[in-house]
Structures are given as structure tokens and as C-alpha cells.
Amino acid sequence: MSKKRTKYTSTFKTKLVLELLQNESTLVQIASKHNILPQNLQNWKKTFLANAEIAMEPSKAVKEYKEELIKSQKQNERFNYTSR
């Protein structure tokens, strides 16, 4: 019988990577403490650092979404005002 792969949440992965980046414990210590493979944590760290720039600048899609949301909110306000 094969063992089922465990899926970890992005919150869990981020928590462990941040713990690793604080340099208070080694990669092996953190992996052991959370019962995960050290290679998994190393991969998560690599992915985290490779995508860190995204967090520092809003993407075009996010900007467009926010603009659309504001537009919809204004339309709702006008609709609610005229419905009274």
C-alpha cells in the first residue's frame, strides 16, 4: 500500500520559511520539529525567496481588480441612493 502525500497549506509553508529565515534554528532542526523532510523546507524557501519581489509591487491584475471593485462599489452606492 502506498503512502498518501501530505499537502501543506501556504500558511504553514510560509510560517516555516520565516522561522528558518530568522536564523534561530537550522533547516534540519525546523524540519525535524515539524516532521517534514528538510528538502521540502529547502524547496519552500527557494520558492519563497524567488517570489518575494511580487509581494513588494502590486501586479497589474491586482490593480485592475481594485479599480473594478471601486467602480462596482460606486455603482452600488448610486443604485442604493436612487432606490430610496
C-alpha positions in Angstrom: 0.0 0.0 0.0 1.4 3.4 -0.9 1.7 6.3 1.5 -0.5 9.3 0.7 1.3 12.6 0.0 0.7 15.2 2.6 -0.4 18.6 1.3 0.7 21.6 3.3 -1.1 24.9 3.3 0.7 28.0 2.1 0.3 29.5 5.6 2.2 26.5 7.1 4.9 26.7 4.5 5.3 30.5 4.9 5.4 30.1 8.7 8.3 27.6 8.5 10.2 29.6 5.9 10.0 32.7 8.1 11.1 30.7 11.1 14.1 29.5 9.0 15.0 33.0 7.8 15.2 34.2 11.4 18.3 32.0 11.8 17.4 30.9 15.3 17.2 27.2 14.3 18.8 25.2 11.4 16.9 23.9 8.5 17.2 20.3 9.8 16.0 21.4 13.3 12.9 23.1 12.0 12.1 20.2 9.6 12.5 17.7 12.4 10.4 19.7 14.8 7.5 19.8 12.3 8.1 16.3 11.0 8.8 17.3 7.4 11.6 16.5 5.0 14.4 19.0 5.0 14.3 19.1 1.2 10.7 20.2 1.4 11.6 23.2 3.6 14.6 24.0 1.3 12.3 24.0 -1.7 9.8 26.2 0.0 12.5 28.7 1.0 13.8 28.8 -2.6 10.2 29.4 -3.9 9.5 32.0 -1.2 12.7 34.0 -2.0 12.2 33.7 -5.8 8.7 35.2 -5.4 9.4 37.8 -2.7 9.5 40.6 -5.2 5.9 40.0 -6.1 4.9 41.0 -2.6 6.7 44.3 -2.9 4.9 45.6 -6.0 1.2 45.2 -6.8 0.7 43.4 -10.0 -1.3 44.8 -12.9 -4.1 42.2 -12.2 -4.4 43.3 -8.6 -4.5 47.0 -9.6 -7.2 46.3 -12.2 -9.2 44.3 -9.7 -9.1 47.1 -7.1 -10.2 49.6 -9.8 -13.1 47.4 -10.8 -14.1 46.9 -7.2 -14.2 50.6 -6.5 -16.2 51.1 -9.7 -18.7 48.5 -8.6 -19.0 50.0 -5.1 -19.7 53.4 -6.6 -22.4 51.9 -8.9 -24.0 50.2 -5.9 -24.0 53.4 -3.9 -25.7 55.2 -6.8 -28.2 52.4 -7.1 -29.0 52.4 -3.4 -29.3 56.2 -3.4 -31.8 56.2 -6.4 -33.8 53.3 -4.9 -34.8 55.3 -1.8 
